[in-house]
Amino acid sequence: MSFTKVGAHALAGFVSGSETTGHLFDPNFGQFDIGQGHYAKWSDLWVDLWEYYGIANVIIFTAEMAEVIVLD
């Protein structure tokens, strides 16, 4: 699983709402279709990502994201 696919979902989930809520948009289907669609906090969004992609892939994405943040 690449950063691009998981990252696209995670970032779409964060930026499509306010600072505290968002929607998880699935670009493969062109609709908000993962979980309930609204997330009160990041941890709620990650739970849906874990269920959709599997926890190992989300951990890999998180590590890649941390590396990007540190390098920037």
N, C-alpha and C positions, 0 to 999 in steps of 0.2 A: 504494500500500500504506500503510495507516495504522499508526500506533504501536500501536493497540489489538490488531490481529491478530498482528503479529510480536512485540509486547511480551508478549502473553498466552503465547505459546509459550516465549519466552526466560525469562520469570519463572517459569512452571510448571516449566521445566527446572531452574531453580536451586532453587526452594523445595521441590520434592517429594522431594528427597534430603537428604543431610547437607550440611555446608558445602562439601564438595568433590565430591560426586556428586549426580546428579539424573536425572530422567526428563523427556523432552520430550513433553508431553501435547498431543495434537491435539484441541481441543474440537470441531472439525468432525466428527470421527468417534467421539469419546468413547473413545479408546484411545491407548496409547503406541505410535505406529506410524511415527515418523520416525527413521531411522538405527537404531542398536543400542539406544537407550533409556537407556543408562548413560553418563555423562560424567565422566571423571576431573578435568577442568578446563574452565573457560569456553571456551577456544579450541576444544576438541573440539565443544562445543555449537554454537558459531558456524559451524563448518564445515558441520554439518548444516543450520543455518538458511540458509546461503548456497546450498546445493544445492537446498533446498526452495523458497525465495522468490526466489533470484537475488541476486547480490552487491549490486546497486544498491539494492534494497529494504532490505537489512540495513544498508547504510551510512546510508541515510536514517533508519532506526530508531535507529541508534547516535547519530546527530547529534541526533535529537529527545530521546533519553534523556539525553544530555549536557546539553542545554538545560534539561531538567526538573531535573536534579541541581543545576546551577548556580543556577537560579532558586529552588530550595528552600533 
